[in-house]
Amino acid sequence: MREFGYERAVDVSGALALLDADPDARFLGGGTNLVDLMKTGVERPGRLVDVRELPLDRVEPTGDGGLRIGATVTNSDLAAHPEVRRRYPALTQAVLAGASGQLRNMATVGGNLLQRTRCGYFADVSGPCNKRVPGSGCPAIEGEHHNHAVLGASGHCVATHPSDMGVALTAFGAVVEYETADGAGRVPLGEFYLPVGDTPHLETALPAGALITGVTLPAAPVAANSRYRKVRERASYAFAIGSIAAALDVRDGVVHEVRLAFGAVASRPWRAQVAERALTGGPADAGAFAAAADAELAAARPLPHNGYKVTLMRNLVVAVLSELAEEATR
């Protein structure tokens, strides 16, 4: 690892000023992803600005019945918060599925959203990767890609986003809040991650030098009947090969409202809006769930060795929505 400077920020304005003074600096939260990437040479900041002690560590109700989650709230504290568990159980389940207890104790909400892909080619600085070195190529397309994207990818990158938490937040319409030297801003999580296109190295819509300060969850009564289901290659801590965050409101056998987001199938958490539209107002049964999944997954473009993800996600949609529909009638 290269030598680097270290500063601990005491307030948001001070953190922004430190980053503005050094264009080679990076914000540091829990460090559970950034430090790993520094060890491999993927990230090479000249200075780290530690923001973990900023007063952004609270989960608070909003005036419209939602929740605001500070950027430095740890994943452990988020998962254990009673209002998160009561109002958005799929979020708690996603966080608990995402990492070991030790990592959850360190990882922060803001850092979780900014974590980078776990693609092996991205992590190997000895080879090409368009996300790491624009224009160098994407060896995963012809190489090892069994856990890569089937939705929203391009000929320039087929990596997936690793966050579990981000999938649940996407399903519930979360909004990312940030501060810059020019003032505050907000961006819906559905627009936070940029499409891959021919610029996979441009990953988020955050302005340069911005600091994530929090995430707002709007009021969503449907989220009380929600679930996160993660499929992985081993039962212990591992990244998903497919996951789903789902919420369902069924009235008299009819889908009144539904929320769906997929994980580990695209470069960003994938809001399944085609499936949501297909289900709303229709019957809450396995046939309808399967048809809606097929409609969403019609856009999938799998590579030779990851086509199993299409079947996997279809089965996840049917299984999880069927469970939620049964619970809604109890």
N, C-alpha and C positions, 0 to 999 in steps of 0.2 A: 504494500500500500504506500502511496506517495505521502509525503508530509502535507499537512493541511492546517490552516488556522482554525480557531474555535472561539466563538463568542456566544454568550448567553443573553438573550433578549429579555428585558423586564416589562416591556409593553409593546403593543402592536406597532405604534409609530416608530419606536426604536428598532424593532425587527425589520421594518420596511427600509429604514434609513441604512441599516447595516448591509442589507442586500443591495441597495441602490449604490452604495459606495464601492462595492466589489462585484463586478459582473460575473466573476467566476465563483460566487458564493451560492450556497444552497441552504434552504431551510431544513432543519432536522427536528423530527418529532420523536417517535420511539426508535427509529433507525432500523427497524426489522427488515426493511427492504433496501434502503439506501446504503447502509453500511455493507451489506452483502455485495451490492453492486460495486462499491468502492474496492472491496477486496479482490474482485475479479478484474477490475480495470474498466468496467463498462461506464461507471460514473467516476469522474476525476475532478471534483470540486476543489478549489483552492482554499475555501473557507466554509465552515459549517456555522450556521446561525441557529442555535438551539432555541426552539419556541415552546418547549414542553412546559415551562413554568409560566407561560402567559395565562391570564385569567379567562380562559376559554374552555373550562373543564366542567361545565354544568349542563344538565338536561333540564329544560324549563318548559312549562306550558306556554302556548301562544294564545293570543286573544281569540282566534277563530277555532280553538279546540284541537290544534295540532301540537307538535313538540318542536322545540329548537334544541339541537344537539351541538354543543361546542366542539371546535375542531380538535382540542387536546383531550377530550373525553377518551379514556382508554376503552379498548374493545371489551375488556372484562366488565367495566363499570356500565357500559352501554347495555350489554346483554343482561346484567343483573337488575337494571333499573325497573322498578315496579310498574311504571306507566308504559314503558316500552313493552314489557312482558304482557300487560293487559290489553293495550290498544293495538300493538303491532307484533304479535307473537312470532310471525315469520322472520322478523328482523332479529329477534333474540336467537332463534334457531339458526339463522344464517351465520351470525357471529360465532356462536358456539361450534359450528361445523367448520369454521375457517382456519383454525390454528390450535396449537397446544395452549394450555393454560399459561405457560411462561410467556409465550409470544403475545397472547391477549393482554397480559398485564402491562406490556410495554407499548404495543401498537396503538396508534391514535386513529380517530375517525378521519381526520384530514389526510393523514399519511396513507391510510387504507385505500382511499379513493385515488391516490396518486401512485400507487404501486405499479410497477411495470411488469410486462409479460414474463412468464417463466420459460418461454421458448428456449431450448438448448442452444440454438444457433445465435440467438440474441446474446446469450451469456458467454459465448465463446469468442473472445476478442481476436483470436487468430484467424477467423474466417469472415466471410461477407455476411451482411445483414442490413437490409434497407432501413430498418428502424434505428439501427445504431450508426450506420454509415450510409447516408442516402445515395442511391444509385449503384450500390455495390452488388445488389441481387438478393434473392430470397431462396436460399438452398433448401428450405423446408418443402417447397413445392415439389421438388423431385426427390427429396430425401425423407427423413423421419417426420411424419406429420399425423400420426394416428390420433393425437390429442389436439389437433389444430382446428381452425374455424371451418364451419360449413355455411355460415350466413354472413353476409356483408363483407367478405374478404375481397381481395383483388389480386392481380398478377404481381403485385409488389410486396404483399405481406399476407400471411395466413395465420398469424399468431392470435392467441386468445387472451382476453383479460382475465386475471386470476381471482378477482375479488368475489367473495361470497356476499359480504355485506352490501356491496354495490348493487347486487341483483335485487335484493329485497327493497332497498331504497328506490331503485328504478321502478319497481312495481307500484310503489306507493306515491310516486310523483314528487320525490324529494327535490329541493332546490338548494344549490350550493351558494353560500355567501362568502364573499372575499373582500379584502381591502387592498388597495394600491396606494401609491403616493398621491394619486389624483382623486382618491375617494373610494367609496364602497361600491360594490356591484353584486349582482345576483344572476345565476344562470341555472335553468332547470337541468336536473341530472340527465334527462333525455337528450339534452343538447351539449352537455359538458364534454363528452368524448367525441372527438372528430371522426368522421368516416375515414377509412383507410385510404381509399383512392390511390393516387400515385405519390402521396406524402405521408407514409406511415410513421415518420419520425415526428410529425406534429400530432400530438396525442390528445390534448385538451384545449378547450376554449378559454382557459385562463389567460389574462393579459400577462405580458412579461413582468416579472417582479411581484406578482400577486401572492398574497398569503390567504389561504382558506381560513376563515374564522368560524364557520359553523355550517350546519346543514339543517334546513327546516323541513319537517314532515307536515304536510297539510292535514287537516282533519279528514279521516277516511273511516267511517264506521264499518265499511266492509272489511277492513284490515283486521278486525277483531276475530274473524273466522278465516285465518290464514295459516299457511304452512310453507316451510322451506324444505325441500328434499334434494339431497346431494348424492350423486353417484361417483365413486372413486375406485381406483384400482386396488386399494387396500383399505381395511377398516380403520386403521390408525390415521393420524394426521397426514393428509395428502390433498393435492389440488384436484378439483373436480374434472371428470371427463364429461359431465353434463349435470345441470342443476336447474331447479325451477322454484320460483317464489310465486305462490298463487293465493288469491283471496276470492271468496265466493259468497254472494248473497242470493239465496234461493227463496222464492215465495210462491207457494202453491205449485211447486214443481217446475217453476219457470225461473230462468236466470235473470235476476233483477240487475245485478252488477257483478263484474268479474275483473280481476286484475291478474295479469300474467307477465312474468319476465323470465328469460332463460339466461343461464350462465354457462361458461366454458364452450360456447358455440360460435362466438364472434369476438372481434377486437374490443368490444364494449359489452356491458350488460344489455341484453336484447329485450326490449319491450315488445311483447307479442300482440300488437294492436290489431292485426288482421284476425287473429283468433278471438280477441276480446269482442270485436264487432260481430263476428259470426255467432258468438254465443249469446250475446245480450238479447233478451226477449224470447229466447228459444228454450227448448226443454233441457232440463238438467239431468241428462242421462249419458251413459257411456258412448252411445252412437254419436251424439252431438259433440261430445268432447273430442272424440277421434276425428270427426270431420273438421272441427275447428283447428286441431293440431295439423292436419294435412294441409289445410288452407295456408297456415302460417309457414309451414315447412316446404311449401311448393317453391319458395325462393331459394332453397338450399342448393349449394353447388359443392358437393363433397369432392374431395380428392380420392385417389384410389384406395387409401387405407383408413379413411375416417368416415365412410358412409354409414357405419353403424350408429353414428350419433343421431341420424335422422330417425331411425327406428327407436332409439333410446329416448329421445325427447318426446316422440309421439306417445310412447308408453308412460312416460312420466306425467304428461298432461292428463291422460285418461285416469291413471291411478290416483294422482293427488286431487284432481277435481272430484272424482267419485267419492273419495274419503271426505272431502269438505262438504259435498252435497248431502251425504249421509248424516254428518254431524249437524248440518243446518236444520234437519227435520226432527232432531231429537227434542 
